[in-house]
Amino acid sequence: MSVSQWLMLVGCLLFIAGGVFTFIESRNWRVSVAMILLGIANGLLLWEASQ
């Protein structure tokens, strides 16, 4: 994987962690689910692009 793909992976993990943290802090499940799904979708796109 290239450097840009590693940075994208870190961004995906940060989105997922931010979604979990948002849910823990504010109990706003809509925003946290959206952030988690964005992180997963970007991760899947990254996985498909790296093959």
C-alpha positions as CSV (number, residue, x, y, z in Angstrom):
1,M,0.0,0.0,0.0
2,S,1.2,3.5,-0.8
3,V,1.5,6.4,1.6
4,S,-1.8,7.9,0.4
5,Q,-3.6,4.7,1.0
6,W,-2.2,4.4,4.5
7,L,-3.4,8.0,5.2
8,M,-6.8,7.1,3.9
9,L,-6.9,4.1,6.2
10,V,-6.1,6.3,9.2
11,G,-8.9,8.7,8.1
12,C,-11.3,5.8,7.9
13,L,-10.4,4.6,11.4
14,L,-10.7,8.1,12.7
15,F,-14.2,8.4,11.3
16,I,-15.2,5.2,13.0
17,A,-13.6,6.2,16.3
18,G,-15.2,9.6,16.1
19,G,-18.6,8.0,15.6
20,V,-18.2,5.9,18.6
21,F,-16.9,8.8,20.7
22,T,-19.8,11.0,19.5
23,F,-22.3,8.3,20.6
24,I,-20.6,8.0,24.0
25,E,-20.5,11.7,24.6
26,S,-23.8,13.0,23.2
27,R,-25.9,9.9,22.6
28,N,-26.7,11.4,19.1
29,W,-27.0,8.1,17.4
30,R,-27.9,9.5,13.9
31,V,-24.6,11.4,13.6
32,S,-22.5,8.6,15.1
33,V,-24.1,6.0,12.8
34,A,-23.5,8.3,9.8
35,M,-19.8,8.7,10.8
36,I,-19.3,5.0,11.3
37,L,-20.9,4.1,8.0
38,L,-18.8,6.7,6.2
39,G,-15.7,5.3,7.7
40,I,-16.7,1.7,6.7
41,A,-17.7,2.8,3.2
42,N,-14.4,4.6,2.7
43,G,-12.5,1.6,4.0
44,L,-14.3,-0.7,1.5
45,L,-13.5,1.7,-1.3
46,L,-9.9,1.8,-0.2
47,W,-9.8,-2.0,0.0
48,E,-11.3,-2.4,-3.5
49,A,-8.9,0.2,-5.0
50,S,-5.8,-1.4,-3.5
51,Q,-6.5,-4.8,-5.2
